[in-house]
Amino acid sequence: MKHFTKRLLSATLVLAMALSLSLALPLTAGAMKPGFEELKPGFEETKPGFEELKPGELDNVATVSAMALANQIRLFLTGGEGSLSAEASLTTVTVTGEVTGATNKLVLDIGSSLKVVWKATYEGGEDFTEIADSLIELKGAGEFEVADGGNLWSRGKGLAILVTGTNTVTVNGGDVTSGGTFTIAAIDPIASVDAATINVNSGRVTNYSSPGVAISGGESGTINITGGTVTGTSWTVVTGGITGTVNITGGFILGYEGDGMTGSGDHRIIRKLGEPATIGGTAVVCSWKNPSNDAIYNEGSATDLLVSPGATVKWAKDSSGNYSGIAYKHNTADNEGFYPLQGVLVVEYAGSMNNFAKTRTYTSGMFNDVNEDAWYGLNDQKVVAYAYEYALMNGKPGDKFDPDGNLTIAEAITMAVRVNDIYQGGSGEFTQGEPWYQVYVDYAVEQGIITTGLFANYDKPATRAEMAYIFAHTLPDHEYELRWYVKSPPDVTAATPYESSIKKLYNSGIVGGSDEEGTFHPANNIRRSEAAAILVRLTEIVERLGTPPMPS
């Protein structure tokens, strides 16, 4: 026992000396960086994503939480193909990547001082069969933003986004879609959750289930719609609680299942219990079917639809000239019937895809450089003939069309302006000045197709990416109907100019790439024949690629 004790003390002294020596040595490569010395036990092994923290950054608890959240997202097993990437910067976590066929729900507990910016594509949910299932579940009180380029698509009965905390969900240019009962919902199947906020500023929120709800605000949550497109079936915007709030000051609110929107029961575009829902600004609210008999709003609980003084609310007209939803149904036993909404300035929403029609005749051989047996000719896809007959493109001097020639920026803008003007009921004809394209540039800026100074040289050939930007802003967002889920083209990344515009045209079936992989070649020049094919799909929905996920 005495010899064992001596050996133990000797070993302890050796270990202590070694430890003292190691502490006296300077830090070497791979050693713990300054600012980490006071880390508590269990933090010595830094996880991926923490390596680049600067000295002192650990003093900010929110920054550490953002780093941990980013690390959680990177390590999350989606159950599908692809992966998610996340980067933390102070209190913001930005998510990118692409996942298809996901089977697992991503649960994010976002602290009140944190914000998650979603720029990734995340598709799945075919195995989700219950309302409690969702692609993403949000907890905590922080903000979740679906930014430009972000896509969430739940194909099963599950939600795209389920809010079980008091979070703020903001759609800023992204697409959120579900085939389940709800798309974005601030509800919990076990206990109601109050005070969630859902904002739609731009982009799309779509539900193609029947019946289906695009947005539900919860018992006392708030829904604010200032822009973008919100589409649903029997309902479109719903808040279930008496103390909830619905404010609509812009955007396009669309219900497409007319049979379920006759104003009876729970079927109406806007459902609000308790305090009235408010509509103001330039919101466009309409339905696709039975426009003369649909209730835009069914009071349901002895409340009115409040229209702000001086607001311009546009109701869509159908092909027969009937306004859609200029009445709400007063749903009481002694006052059954439809009544005009008070304070509404009813303005026809002139834009319509039905405005595109043939105004000229194309004959074989009228352009001596068009091979009618080529893919763009009369004997195949006929896109040159279509673009000419619908007055979207003209020929060039010498009876030529120049199908393989480059399209200039000015020509692309001219085509977009013609499409936009015809869509709004115009003729597509303009009086040219000096330079010839100036009248088209001025119109494009006025209509928001381009911004002032976006292009420095209008005579240069347009790249395919530049063309995508122009054509993706030619029509209102709701006319870029989601067709099917299309993988991002392999040569288009977050660093690609006009990435979101390219994906918008892909997701609406207007472009499909140049090969089976969907390669886009964004930096290549766009040919006039290729532009003609895009114009066909832009103006003729039945020619778009793929199948729409919702009935038409």
Buried (B, 14 or more C-beta within 10 A) or exposed (E): EEEEEEEEEEEEEEEEEEEEEEEEEEEEEEEEBEBBEEEEEEEEEBEEBBEEBEEEBBEBEBBBBBBBBBBBBBEBEBEBEBBBBBBBEBBBBBBBBBBBBBBBBBBBBBBEBBBBBBBBBBBBBBBBEEBBBBBBBBBBBBBBBBBBBBBBBBBBBBBBBBBBBBBBBBBBBBBBBBBBBBBBBBBBEEEBBEBBBBBBBBBBBBBBBBBBBBBBBBBBBBBBBBBBBBBBBBBBBBBBBEBBBBBBBBBBBBBBBBEBBBBEEEBBBBBBBBBBBBBBBEBBBBBBBBBBBBBBBBBBEEBBBBBBEEBBBBBBBBEEEBBBBBBBBBBEEEEEEBEEBEBBEEBEBEBBBEBBEEEEEBEEEBBEBBBBEBBBBBEEBBBBBBBBBBBBBEBEEEEEBBBEBBBBBBBBBBBBBBBBBBBBEBEBEBEEEEEEBEBBBBBBBEBEBBEEEBBEEBEBBBBBBBBBBBBBBBBBBBBBBBBBBBBBBEBBEBEBBBBBBBBBBBBBBBBBBBEEEBEBBBEBBBBBBBBBBBBBBBBEBEBBBBEBBBEE
